[in-house]
Amino acid sequence: MKKVLMLVLSVAVIVGLTLAGCAPEAAPPEEEAPPEEEEEAPPAAPEEEVFEWKSQSAFGLGSWDYLCGEDICKRIDEMSAGRIKTMPLLAPGTIVPAFEILDAVDKGVLEMGECWPGYWVGKDSAFTLFSSACGGPFGMDTFDHMGWMFYGGGYELWKELLTKTGYKNVVPFIGKGEFPEPLGWFPKPLEKYSDLAGYKMRVAGLAAEVFKEAGVSVVTVSGAEILPLLEKGTIDASEYSDPHSDMRLGIADVLKYYHAPGIHQPTGYVEMLINRQTFEALPADLQNLIELSCHEMLIKNTVHEYVLGQEALETLKSDYGVTLVESPDEILLKLLESWDKVAARECAANPNFKKIYDSMEDYASKIVPYRRQFFKDYSFAADYYWK
């Protein structure tokens, strides 16, 4: 009996062990997921520096040259997304007189100034070659002159002249090509060259020397001073700029005979001068942006002047009783001859003038004859359609 009991127990143990071996293993306890790490916020971008400038114009509020400078300032502010603030463009005399802008920019009194290179002929007569060279010079028009500036070495010579005359802290840019200036405003029509003699006339730049050759008593003042001098009788004739600017100055309130074309200033520029330390403190992208802004507005301002000038001329005739007088060829030819004398004197007396003038002649000797072969005289097709 005991044997039977032992056998039964043995079988039970064996079966139990067998069943235990076939049972699935117990699943291990689930591991707890590590807590999620909080993402660190990216560091805040550093605030971009804002450069605030004092800018002043040499041109009267509302004149076309002033508006061109204002458009350049607005474009710089806009393209920089507010990183450069050049506005408002202040009126002449707000900080310094118009004829002191170059010195003010050089000394850092102004960060930027808008003016005209011809105002600096008292510092060096060669500045007139960037503003009012009679006849172009050498027959160049505004776009020929631009070509010389960008591809004939003119820009480099301009910077060099500023340095030589003590203005090494000035960085120059051009912002508008000049409209060919009319001969000027007179109290009665001119019929011949000798009619110029005896006038007391406002003339700027080295063109003043050309008119002196004709017997004109010359006074050089800024545009804003012209009307008061006319009203006082200090001057009795004037040239200034273009129909739009001349109208805004009020010249037509006194003088009614507007003579065109002129030959004393067919080319030239409005300049934007920036203090060198101010300019070099800018990052490279903003330096490039200023150059691009000026060059963009150079073209826009130059061609826009034609539109505004045409509209202003019609207003001058209809609302102010102005008579447009065609300048006699004799006067224009005599002025060219006088310019040749003035230029020869300046070349002999001023090495800076000669170096720049020779460069212009070299460029013009290639480009002007080339264009003459391919560009029919402007009046040819113009007369066919409009005369």
C-alpha positions as CSV (number, residue, x, y, z in Angstrom):
1,M,0.0,0.0,0.0
2,K,2.8,2.4,0.9
3,K,4.4,1.6,-2.5
4,V,1.2,2.6,-4.3
5,L,1.0,5.8,-2.3
6,M,4.6,6.8,-3.1
7,L,4.0,6.1,-6.8
8,V,1.0,8.3,-6.9
9,L,2.9,11.1,-5.1
10,S,5.8,10.8,-7.5
11,V,3.5,11.0,-10.5
12,A,1.8,14.1,-9.1
13,V,5.1,15.8,-8.5
14,I,6.3,15.1,-12.0
15,V,3.1,16.3,-13.6
16,G,3.2,19.5,-11.4
17,L,6.8,20.2,-12.5
18,T,5.9,19.6,-16.1
19,L,3.0,22.0,-16.0
20,A,5.1,24.6,-14.3
21,G,7.7,24.4,-17.0
22,C,5.1,24.9,-19.7
23,A,3.5,28.0,-18.1
24,P,4.4,31.4,-19.7
25,E,6.9,33.5,-17.9
26,A,5.4,36.4,-15.9
27,A,5.8,39.7,-17.8
28,P,8.4,42.0,-16.2
29,P,7.0,45.1,-14.5
30,E,6.7,48.1,-16.9
31,E,9.4,50.6,-16.6
32,E,8.3,54.1,-15.9
33,A,9.0,56.5,-18.9
34,P,11.5,59.2,-17.9
35,P,9.9,62.6,-17.5
36,E,10.0,64.7,-20.7
37,E,12.6,67.4,-20.7
38,E,11.3,70.9,-21.3
39,E,12.8,72.4,-24.5
40,E,14.8,75.5,-23.9
41,A,13.5,78.5,-25.8
42,P,16.1,79.7,-28.4
43,P,18.0,82.8,-27.2
44,A,16.4,86.0,-28.3
45,A,18.0,87.6,-31.3
46,P,20.0,90.7,-30.4
47,E,18.2,93.9,-31.1
48,E,19.6,95.5,-34.3
49,E,21.3,98.8,-33.8
50,V,19.4,101.9,-35.1
51,F,21.5,104.7,-36.6
52,E,19.9,108.1,-36.3
53,W,21.4,110.9,-38.4
54,K,21.1,114.6,-38.7
55,S,20.6,115.4,-42.4
56,Q,20.3,118.9,-44.0
57,S,19.8,120.2,-47.5
58,A,21.3,123.2,-49.2
59,F,18.1,123.6,-51.3
60,G,14.9,125.4,-50.3
61,L,12.0,123.4,-49.0
62,G,9.8,122.4,-51.9
63,S,12.4,122.9,-54.6
64,W,13.0,119.9,-56.9
65,D,16.5,119.4,-55.6
66,Y,15.3,119.4,-52.0
67,L,12.6,116.9,-52.9
68,C,15.2,114.6,-54.6
69,G,17.2,114.6,-51.4
70,E,14.1,113.9,-49.4
71,D,13.3,110.9,-51.7
72,I,16.8,109.5,-51.2
73,C,16.4,109.8,-47.4
74,K,13.1,108.1,-47.5
75,R,14.4,105.3,-49.6
76,I,17.4,104.7,-47.3
77,D,15.0,104.6,-44.3
78,E,12.7,102.3,-46.1
79,M,15.3,99.8,-47.5
80,S,17.0,99.6,-44.2
81,A,13.7,98.7,-42.5
82,G,14.2,101.6,-40.1
83,R,17.8,100.7,-39.1
84,I,19.0,104.0,-40.5
85,K,16.9,107.1,-39.8
86,T,17.8,110.0,-42.0
87,M,14.5,111.9,-41.9
88,P,13.6,114.7,-41.6
89,L,15.8,116.3,-44.2
90,L,16.3,119.7,-42.7
91,A,16.0,123.0,-44.6
92,P,19.0,125.2,-45.3
93,G,20.2,127.1,-42.2
94,T,18.5,124.8,-39.7
95,I,21.9,123.7,-38.4
96,V,24.4,125.4,-40.7
97,P,24.2,127.7,-43.7
98,A,23.9,126.1,-47.2
99,F,27.5,126.9,-48.1
100,E,28.9,125.3,-44.9
101,I,27.4,121.8,-45.4
102,L,30.6,120.3,-46.7
103,D,32.5,121.5,-43.6
104,A,29.7,120.4,-41.3
105,V,29.7,116.8,-42.7
106,D,33.5,116.6,-42.6
107,K,33.5,117.6,-38.9
108,G,30.5,115.4,-37.9
109,V,28.2,118.3,-37.2
110,L,25.9,116.7,-39.8
111,E,25.9,113.0,-40.5
112,M,24.6,113.6,-44.0
113,G,24.2,116.7,-46.3
114,E,22.6,117.2,-49.6
115,C,24.2,119.9,-51.8
116,W,25.8,120.7,-55.1
117,P,29.5,120.4,-55.9
118,G,29.6,123.8,-57.6
119,Y,29.2,125.5,-54.3
120,W,32.8,124.4,-53.4
121,V,34.7,126.2,-56.2
122,G,36.0,128.6,-53.6
123,K,37.8,125.7,-52.1
124,D,39.0,124.3,-55.4
125,S,37.9,125.3,-58.9
126,A,38.0,121.7,-60.0
127,F,34.7,121.0,-58.1
128,T,32.9,122.7,-60.9
129,L,33.7,119.8,-63.2
130,F,31.2,117.7,-61.2
131,S,28.6,120.4,-61.3
132,S,28.6,123.1,-64.0
133,A,31.1,122.6,-66.7
134,C,30.1,124.7,-69.7
135,G,29.4,122.6,-72.8
136,G,29.4,119.3,-70.9
137,P,32.4,119.7,-71.1
138,F,33.5,118.5,-74.6
139,G,29.9,118.0,-75.8
140,M,28.9,115.5,-73.1
141,D,25.3,115.3,-71.9
142,T,24.2,114.1,-68.5
143,F,24.4,110.4,-69.4
144,D,27.8,110.8,-70.9
145,H,28.9,112.5,-67.7
146,M,27.5,109.6,-65.7
147,G,29.4,107.2,-67.9
148,W,32.6,109.1,-67.1
149,M,31.8,109.0,-63.4
150,F,31.3,105.3,-63.3
151,Y,33.5,104.0,-66.1
152,G,36.0,106.7,-66.9
153,G,37.5,107.3,-63.4
154,G,35.4,110.3,-62.4
155,Y,34.2,108.9,-59.1
156,E,37.7,108.1,-58.0
157,L,38.9,111.6,-59.0
158,W,36.0,113.1,-57.1
159,K,37.0,111.3,-53.9
160,E,40.6,112.2,-54.5
161,L,39.7,115.9,-54.9
162,L,37.9,115.9,-51.6
163,T,40.9,114.3,-49.8
164,K,43.3,116.8,-51.4
165,T,41.3,119.7,-50.3
166,G,41.2,118.5,-46.7
167,Y,37.8,116.7,-46.7
168,K,39.0,113.2,-46.1
169,N,36.1,112.6,-43.7
170,V,33.5,112.9,-46.4
171,V,32.1,110.0,-48.4
172,P,30.3,111.3,-51.6
173,F,27.4,109.8,-53.5
174,I,25.4,111.2,-56.4
175,G,21.6,111.3,-56.2
176,K,20.4,113.2,-59.3
177,G,21.7,114.1,-62.7
178,E,21.2,117.8,-63.5
179,F,18.6,119.0,-66.0
180,P,20.3,121.1,-68.7
181,E,19.9,124.5,-67.1
182,P,18.1,127.3,-69.1
183,L,20.2,130.3,-69.9
184,G,18.3,132.3,-67.3
185,W,15.6,134.8,-66.4
186,F,15.8,138.4,-67.7
187,P,13.6,141.5,-67.7
188,K,13.5,141.6,-71.5
189,P,14.4,139.3,-74.4
190,L,18.1,138.9,-75.3
191,E,18.8,139.2,-79.0
192,K,22.6,139.0,-79.1
193,Y,25.6,138.3,-77.0
194,S,26.4,141.9,-76.2
195,D,22.9,142.2,-74.6
196,L,24.3,140.4,-71.5
197,A,26.7,143.2,-70.6
198,G,25.7,145.2,-67.6
199,Y,23.3,142.8,-66.0
200,K,23.7,142.0,-62.3
201,M,23.0,138.3,-62.4
202,R,23.0,135.4,-60.0
203,V,25.2,132.7,-61.3
204,A,26.8,129.8,-59.4
205,G,29.9,127.6,-59.9
206,L,32.6,128.4,-62.4
207,A,30.0,129.4,-64.9
208,A,30.2,132.7,-63.0
209,E,33.5,133.3,-64.7
210,V,32.0,132.5,-68.1
211,F,29.3,135.2,-67.6
212,K,31.9,137.7,-66.4
213,E,33.6,137.3,-69.8
214,A,30.3,138.7,-71.3
215,G,30.4,141.8,-69.0
216,V,27.9,140.4,-66.4
217,S,28.3,141.5,-62.8
218,V,27.9,138.2,-61.0
219,V,26.5,137.4,-57.6
220,T,26.7,133.9,-56.2
221,V,24.1,133.0,-53.6
222,S,22.0,129.9,-52.7
223,G,18.6,129.4,-54.4
224,A,16.6,130.6,-51.3
225,E,18.3,134.0,-51.5
226,I,17.5,134.7,-55.2
227,L,14.0,136.1,-54.8
228,P,14.8,138.6,-52.0
229,L,17.7,139.9,-54.0
230,L,15.5,140.4,-57.1
231,E,12.8,142.1,-55.0
232,K,15.4,144.5,-53.6
233,G,17.0,145.2,-57.0
234,T,20.4,143.8,-55.9
235,I,20.3,141.6,-58.9
236,D,18.2,142.0,-62.1
237,A,18.7,138.6,-63.8
238,S,19.2,135.0,-62.6
239,E,19.8,131.5,-63.6
240,Y,19.1,128.6,-61.2
241,S,18.0,125.2,-62.1
242,D,14.9,123.9,-64.0
243,P,11.4,125.1,-64.6
244,H,10.0,123.3,-61.6
245,S,12.6,124.5,-59.1
246,D,12.7,128.0,-60.6
247,M,8.9,128.3,-60.3
248,R,9.0,127.2,-56.6
249,L,11.6,129.8,-55.8
250,G,9.2,132.6,-57.1
251,I,11.6,134.0,-59.7
252,A,8.6,134.4,-62.1
253,D,7.0,136.9,-59.7
254,V,9.7,139.4,-60.8
255,L,11.1,138.3,-64.1
256,K,9.0,137.2,-67.1
257,Y,11.4,136.3,-69.9
258,Y,12.8,132.8,-69.5
259,H,15.6,132.0,-71.9
260,A,16.3,128.4,-73.0
261,P,18.3,126.4,-73.9
262,G,21.5,127.2,-71.9
263,I,24.9,125.9,-72.4
264,H,26.6,126.9,-69.2
265,Q,25.4,123.9,-67.2
266,P,24.2,120.9,-69.3
267,T,25.5,118.4,-66.8
268,G,26.2,118.0,-63.1
269,Y,24.9,116.4,-60.0
270,V,23.1,116.8,-56.7
271,E,25.4,115.2,-54.1
272,M,24.7,113.3,-50.9
273,L,27.7,113.7,-48.6
274,I,28.1,111.4,-45.5
275,N,30.6,111.7,-42.7
276,R,33.2,109.0,-43.0
277,Q,33.1,107.8,-39.3
278,T,29.3,107.7,-39.5
279,F,29.5,105.6,-42.7
280,E,32.2,103.2,-41.6
281,A,30.3,102.6,-38.3
282,L,27.6,100.9,-40.4
283,P,27.6,97.2,-41.1
284,A,28.6,96.2,-44.6
285,D,25.0,95.5,-45.7
286,L,23.9,99.0,-44.7
287,Q,26.8,100.6,-46.5
288,N,25.9,98.8,-49.7
289,L,22.3,99.7,-49.2
290,I,23.1,103.4,-49.1
291,E,25.0,103.1,-52.3
292,L,22.2,101.2,-54.0
293,S,19.6,103.7,-52.7
294,C,21.5,106.6,-54.2
295,H,22.1,104.9,-57.5
296,E,18.4,103.9,-57.8
297,M,17.2,107.4,-57.1
298,L,19.9,108.9,-59.4
299,I,18.0,107.5,-62.4
300,K,14.5,108.1,-61.1
301,N,15.2,111.6,-60.0
302,T,16.9,112.5,-63.3
303,V,14.1,111.4,-65.5
304,H,11.3,112.6,-63.2
305,E,12.7,116.1,-63.6
306,Y,11.7,116.1,-67.2
307,V,8.0,115.3,-66.3
308,L,7.9,118.0,-63.5
309,G,9.7,120.5,-65.7
310,Q,7.2,120.2,-68.5
311,E,4.3,120.6,-66.2
312,A,5.9,123.6,-64.5
313,L,6.7,125.3,-67.8
314,E,3.0,125.2,-68.8
315,T,2.1,126.7,-65.4
316,L,4.7,129.4,-65.7
317,K,3.2,130.4,-69.1
318,S,-0.4,130.2,-68.2
319,D,-0.5,131.4,-64.6
320,Y,2.5,133.7,-64.4
321,G,2.6,135.3,-67.8
322,V,6.1,134.0,-68.5
323,T,7.4,134.1,-72.1
324,L,9.8,131.4,-73.2
325,V,12.5,132.9,-75.4
326,E,14.8,130.7,-77.5
327,S,18.4,131.6,-76.7
328,P,20.2,133.0,-79.8
329,D,22.9,130.6,-81.1
330,E,25.4,133.5,-81.0
331,I,25.1,133.7,-77.3
332,L,25.6,130.0,-76.7
333,L,28.6,129.9,-79.0
334,K,30.2,132.9,-77.3
335,L,29.7,131.3,-73.9
336,L,31.5,128.1,-75.2
337,E,34.4,130.2,-76.4
338,S,34.5,132.0,-73.1
339,W,34.5,128.7,-71.3
340,D,37.5,127.5,-73.3
341,K,39.4,130.6,-72.1
342,V,38.3,130.0,-68.5
343,A,39.2,126.3,-68.6
344,A,42.6,127.0,-70.1
345,R,43.4,129.5,-67.3
346,E,42.3,127.0,-64.7
347,C,44.3,124.2,-66.2
348,A,47.4,126.4,-66.1
349,A,46.8,127.5,-62.5
350,N,45.4,124.4,-60.9
351,P,46.9,120.9,-61.2
352,N,43.7,119.3,-59.8
353,F,41.6,121.0,-62.4
354,K,43.9,119.9,-65.2
355,K,44.1,116.3,-64.1
356,I,40.3,116.0,-64.0
357,Y,39.7,118.0,-67.1
358,D,42.2,115.9,-69.1
359,S,40.4,112.7,-67.9
360,M,37.1,114.1,-69.1
361,E,38.5,115.1,-72.5
362,D,40.0,111.6,-72.9
363,Y,36.6,110.0,-72.1
364,A,34.6,112.4,-74.3
365,S,37.0,112.0,-77.2
366,K,35.9,108.4,-77.5
367,I,32.2,108.5,-76.4
368,V,30.9,111.8,-77.9
369,P,32.0,111.0,-81.5
370,Y,30.8,107.4,-81.1
371,R,27.4,108.5,-80.0
372,R,27.3,111.2,-82.7
373,Q,27.6,108.5,-85.3
374,F,24.6,106.5,-83.9
375,F,22.4,109.2,-82.3
376,K,20.6,111.4,-84.7
377,D,20.3,115.0,-83.5
378,Y,17.4,115.1,-81.0
379,S,15.5,117.7,-83.0
380,F,15.4,115.5,-86.2
381,A,12.6,113.2,-85.1
382,A,11.3,115.7,-82.6
383,D,10.7,118.2,-85.3
384,Y,9.1,115.6,-87.5
385,Y,6.4,114.8,-84.9
386,W,6.0,117.9,-82.9
387,K,7.1,121.0,-84.7
